[in-house]
């Protein structure tokens, strides 16, 4: 299983956690809780990697 680093910060203006996976273009999301953000990050990462298709091998 490949692991990716996500950067997470809390936005006090929206009261949401914001997460981004810098190595994957478009892999960013938000959530009201850290658990929700973690689930959302997994989903967006799966979608982005699916979209990359064959180009995914360059990230390994």
N, C-alpha and C positions, 0 to 999 in steps of 0.2 A: 504494500500500500504506500503510495506517495503522500508525503505530508507537505503542506504549504503553510507559510506564516501569514497570519492576519493581524492587522493593526486595528485596535479598538479604542474608541474614545466616547465619552459621554457628552452629548450636546445639551447644555442646560436650557437653551432657548426652546428646544422641542421636547425635552425630557426623554430623548431616545438615545440608545447606544448605536453608534455607527461603526461599521466594520468594512475593511478593504483588504483585498489580497493583492499586493502590489505587482506580483509576477504575472498576474492574469488580467489582461485588459478587460474592463467592464465588470470585474468581480467586486462589487460593493453593494452593501445593503444596510438595513437598519432594523432595530427591534426595540420593543418596550422593556424587555428584560434581557439579561445575558443569555438565558436559555433560548429565548425566541431568536435572538441575534445569531446564536450558534447554529440553530436549525436553518435560518435564512441563509447564512453563509454556506452551509453544505449544499443547499438547493441551488444557489446562484453559481457556486463553483462547478457543480455537475453540469448545469446548463452551458456555462462558458466553455468547459472542456469538451462537451459534446459538439458545440459549435466549431471549436478549433479542429476537431476531427484528427486528421493525420498530422497536423502541426503540433499536436500534443507531445509527440515524441521529442521535440526540441526542448521541452521543459523538464525532461527527466535527466 
